[in-house]
Amino acid sequence: MAKVLDACCGSRMFWFDKNNSDVTFMDCRQQYEELSTGHVINVDPDVLADFTEMPFSDNEFDLVVFDPPHLIHAGENSWLAKKYGKLDGNWPKMIHDGFNECMRVLKPNGTLVFKWNTDQISFREVLSYIDYKPLFGDKRSKTRWTVFMKEIS
């Protein structure tokens, strides 16, 4: 079976099987909270680590999913910040370094799926901080899915 890494799993929202044994779920936070609004925040990664400094070997994963926080304007204690995480003012370097880490742990010819919501930061701007070019992806929706492939060195 393929080894898969979800580098920013959050509450595993887009996964059909939130406990898939082929996936290593990683996030920099662990949190469970039932909010007065009825929302439940459940971030429970297998590995607690920052996506800019991953505790994995080079070329370890066949597939990496990179869905980093995309909000810069959200209250620290807001439901959105708790559910999705929040970027700080140094977000361009964070995204750049995180993308490079995803590529480092990805096997040659491996696939990286990058997810980004354009509500607060445009996809074009995010791509300007990444050293790789996408193969293909969604070009019109607010939530963008883009596929990259790690070339053999």
N, C-alpha and C positions, 0 to 999 in steps of 0.2 A: 504494500500500500504506500501511497505517497505521504510524505511528511509535509504538513501544512502548518504555517504560523499565522495567527491573527495578532498583529503587533500592537493593536489598540482595541482590544475586544469590547471594552465598555460592558454593557449588559447583553452582548451577543445578539442584538436585535435582528440582524438580517439573516442569521443562521436558521435553517430549517431544523437541524439537530444541534441544539445548544450544548450537547455533551458528546459531540463526535470525537471518538477516541483517536482519530487520525490528525486532529487539530490540537496544537498547543495554543491556548488562549493566554495572552499576555496583556497587562495594563500596568500603568504606574500608580494606580489607586485601587483600593479595596473598600467597598462601602455597601451597606444595606440600610435603607431608610424608607419608611412608609410615610409619605407626605400627607398633609391634611387635605390636599386636592384629590387624593385617591391614587395618585401616581406612586409607583414603587421603583426605587432606585436599587438595583442589585448588580453591583460590579464585583465579580468574584473570579479573578483570573487564576489560571494554573501557575503562572509565573508573575511575580510582582517585580516589574522592572520598567525603566524608561526606554522608549523606542529610539532614543539617540545614543544609547549605550547598552546594547543587548548582551545578555550572558550566554550567547550561543557561539559555536564554532563557525568559521568560514564555511560556506557552501553546504550548509546543513539541511536546508528545506527545499522541496520541489516547488512549492507554491507559497507565496507570502501575500497576505491581504493587509493593506495599509490604509486604514480609515482613521486618520488623526483628528483631533478636535479641530473644528472649523470656525468656532465663535471667538470674536475678539470683543464684542459688545454684549455682555451678559453679566448680570449681577453675580457676585461670588457665591451667594446662597440661593440663586434662582434655580428653578426646576431644570431649565435648559443647561446651565453650567454643571449641575450635578449629574444629569443624564449623559451629556455629550462631552464634558470637559471643556476647558477654555484655554485659549492661547494667550500668551503674554506679548509684550511689545517686541520681544526678540523672536517672534514666530517665523520670519523668513529663514533664519539660521537653524531654528529647530526643525522645520520641515526639510530643509536641505540635508541636515545631519541625519535625520530620521530616514530619509529616503536612501541615503548612502548606506546606512546600517542595514536596511531591508535588503539592498542589493548585496551587501557583504555576506549575509547569512543565506542568501539564495544560491542554489546550485547553478553552475553554468547551464544554459539553455532553460533555466527555470523561469517561471512566470510570476510576475508581480501584478496584482490587481490593486489599483489605487482608487479610492472613493473620496469624493470631495463635494461638499455642499457650497454653492456659490452665493448664498444669502448675504454674507458679509465681506467675503474676499473673492474676487473673480478667479476663475480657473486659469485664465491667461496669466494673471499675476503669479499664482502659485507655480505654474510651469516654468516661469522665468527664474525661479530659485532652485530648480531641479536640473541636475546635469545629464539627464536621460531624456530621450524622445519616446513618446508613446507609439505603440504599433497601431492601435485602434481603440475606439471607445465611443461613448455617447457624446454627441456634440450639441445637444439642444436642451436637455432637461436641467433643472436647478440642482439636482443631485447627479453628479457626473461619475461614471464608472469608466476607468481607462486601464488598458492592459499594456504592460511593458514586458520585455524579455531580456534576461541577462545573457549577454553574448559571451562566447568562449574567449578568454584572454589570449 
